[in-house]
Amino acid sequence: QVQLVESGGGLVQAGGSLRLSCAASGSLFSINVMGWYRQAPGKQRELVALITSGGRTTYADSMKGRFTISRDNAKNTVYLQMNSLKPEDTAVYYCNFASRGLNYWGQGTQVTVSS
């Protein structure tokens, strides 16, 4: 089992920044992918960004240049730095840990961007 604890969400004005963190614990396999997804009201959950244990990153097109994903393998923690936030970035952001064909999700953290 893997447990994920997210933090860093909140309310911010358009153009502002937030940094999300997600700490993983439990039965962690060293080869894994961690990432962030988000779900806005009435919409499907969508990919934000992924990062492999080797540091390779993938971003959704709408987040490129504004969001940066990083990780600290020693702390089993993944971060999402979000800059130039827009009202359409408002959503619940979920941390994901994927390894050996299994997926684990955090409880989600709310990000609200006011105009």
QUIJOMO-V448223 format. One record per pair of residues at least 24 apart in sequence whose C-alpha atoms are under 6 Angstrom apart, sorted by the first residue. I is the first residue (numbers start at 1). GAP is how many residues later the second one is. If there is no record, write none. Layout:
i=I gap=GAP
i=I gap=GAP
This chain:
i=1 gap=25
i=1 gap=26
i=2 gap=24
i=2 gap=25
i=4 gap=102
i=5 gap=101
i=9 gap=100
i=9 gap=101
i=9 gap=102
i=10 gap=101
i=11 gap=101
i=11 gap=102
i=12 gap=101
i=13 gap=100
i=13 gap=101
i=14 gap=71
i=14 gap=72
i=14 gap=99
i=14 gap=100
i=14 gap=101
i=15 gap=69
i=15 gap=70
i=16 gap=68
i=16 gap=69
i=17 gap=65
i=17 gap=66
i=18 gap=64
i=19 gap=61
i=19 gap=62
i=19 gap=63
i=20 gap=59
i=20 gap=60
i=21 gap=57
i=21 gap=58
i=22 gap=55
i=22 gap=56
i=23 gap=53
i=23 gap=54
i=24 gap=52
i=32 gap=66
i=32 gap=67
i=33 gap=64
i=33 gap=65
i=34 gap=62
i=34 gap=63
i=35 gap=60
i=35 gap=61
i=36 gap=58
i=36 gap=59
i=36 gap=60
i=37 gap=56
i=37 gap=57
i=38 gap=53
i=38 gap=54
i=38 gap=55
i=38 gap=56
i=39 gap=52
i=39 gap=53
i=40 gap=51
i=87 gap=26
i=87 gap=27
i=87 gap=28
